[in-house]
Amino acid sequence: LARAAQPGEADAREAKRTKLREDGKLDLEFRNLDDLGRKVKWREALVDPDSFELRIGKTDFLARTGGIGGNYWKALSRERADAMVAKAKASGELWRSDRDCTPTDFYH
């Protein structure tokens, strides 16, 4: 069962977030933007055009957004990985084995 919120708990949580904002630790929160605007700003902050890696890890990203955007980070990470595979296939750097194998090949 879910635990009921204690009186003052929401106030304490908001006070903590306010302190983090004042310290500049929620620089990717973008409270004044709608969902689409936030995603555009997050993409600018996360994507390095010269690399398929994201600039910020998921844990650090969630800390800097105040705990929101985890699914967006995951989807963007998958998108970048798919782009990397597509580029590797197009350039011939990615190969697939054409050897016939069976599940028991592992034991031989």
N, C-alpha and C positions, 0 to 999 in steps of 0.2 A: 504494500500500500504506500501511496505517496505521503510524504510527511507534510503536514500543514505548515505554512509559513508562520514564523513567530513574529509577534509584534515588534516593529522596529527593524526587522531583518531587511526589508526592502530599502529602508532609509540608509542602513549601514552599507548595503551593496551600492546604492547610488552615490553615497559619500566617497566610497572607494574609487568608483569610476570617475568621479569629479576630480579627485586627487591625481589619478592617472592622467586625465586630460590636461591638468595644470602642469604636470611634469613632462608632457609631450610624448607620453608612452602610447597613446591611442591615436597616433598620427594617420592611421589607415581606417579610422572608424567612419568618417564622412557622414555624420549624422544629418547634415543639411541636404543631402542628396537623396533622390529616390533610388530604387533598386538598380535600375539600368545605369544611372549615372555612377553609382558606387562601383558597379562591375567594370565600367570603362576605366575609372580611376585605378581600380585594383589591377586591371590588365596592364596599364601603363607602368605600375610599380613592380609587377611580377615578371613580365616578359622581357627577356634580353634578346633583341633581334639577332645577335651574333651567336646565340647558343640555344640549345633545346632544353636546357636546365632552367628552372625558375630561380629568380634572384633570392627569394626568401623561402625558407623551409616552412612547413605547415604549422608547427608549434609556434614559431616566431610570428608568423602571419596572424594566427588566431589571437595571440597576445596583443598584437598591435591593432587589431580590429575590435577588440573587446569581446571576443568569442564568437563572432558571426563570420560567415563566409567560408566555412570549412568545406562544404559541398562544392562551392565555386572553385576553391583551390584544387580540390581533387579532380574536378572536370577539366580544369585548365592544364593540370599536370598530365592527365591522360591525352588531351589534345596535342600537347607538345611532344609526348612520346610517340603518338601516331604519326605526327609530322616527321619525326626523326626516322621512323621505320620506312615511311613512304620515300623519303629522300635516299635512304640507304638502298632500297629496292631499285629506285630509278637509276642510281649510279652504279649498280652492280656490286656494291659492297656487302650486301646481305645475300647469303646463299642458303639453300635448304638441301639437306641430305636427301639423295634419292635412293639410298640403300634400303632394301627390304629388310624389315626386322619384325620380330615377334616379341611379345612381352617377356618371353623366357630368355631372350638374348642377354638380359642383364646378368643372369647367373652363369653365363659361359665364359 
